[in-house]
Amino acid sequence: MEVTYEYETGDLRQIKLIDHAISGANVMIEALGAMPPSEERARLVREAVDVIRKGLRTLNGIVSPMFERVRRAA
């Protein structure tokens, strides 16, 4: 579902980037799951796990401060 905002704050742009990153990870996982077992697939899986792990660390750095602001505002 695409949501359009008339004005996007930095946080909203970050949320959209997170959404795109998660979608990309899902596509990557689906593509790897469709490949037959092989050394190439194993290598790509290791690379994908590394990319996803780094992405999750970045995501945590973005979401944690946002969560804290929302919690304080509630």
N, C-alpha and C positions, 0 to 999 in steps of 0.2 A: 504494500500500500504506500503510495507516494503522498507525502504531506507537504504542502507548499505554505510557506509563511511570507507575509508581506515584508517583514523585517526579521532578519535572522541574527541573533546575537552570536557571539563566539561560541557559547555553549551549544546552541542549536546546530551550528555548523559542525561542531565536534560530534554531536549525536548522529548526524547524517553520515559523517565519515565512519563512525563505528558501525553503523548499519551496512554501509557498503563493504567494509572489511569483513564483517560476519558473512555477508552474502558471498563474497569472494572465497572465503574459507570453505563454505558449504559446497561451492562449485568444485573447488580443488579436491575435496574429500570424495565427492561423488565420482569425479573423473578417475581418481586413483582406485576407487572401489571397482570400477568397470574394467580396469586393466587386468590382464592375466598375471598370475604370480611370476616374477622374474627378478633378476638382480637390479634391473633398471627401475622397476616398480619399488623395490625395497629402498633404493637410493632416493627416489623421489619422495617416498613416504617420510624418510628421515629428514629431508629438506623441508617438507611441508610441516612436520611437527616442530622443527626449529623456527620456521616463520610464524606459525600459530602461537608458539610459546612466547616469542618476542612481542607479537601483537597483543597477547593477553597482558604482558607486563605493561605495555604502553597504555592499553585500555584501563588497567587498574590505576595508573597514574592520572588518567583523565577523569575516571568515574569517582574515585575516592573523594577528591575535593568537591565535586558536584553534589555527591550524596550528602556530604557534611553541610553544605550550604542549604540544601533542601530540608534536611533534618532540623537545622537551626530555625529555618523560616516557618516550619510547621507548628 
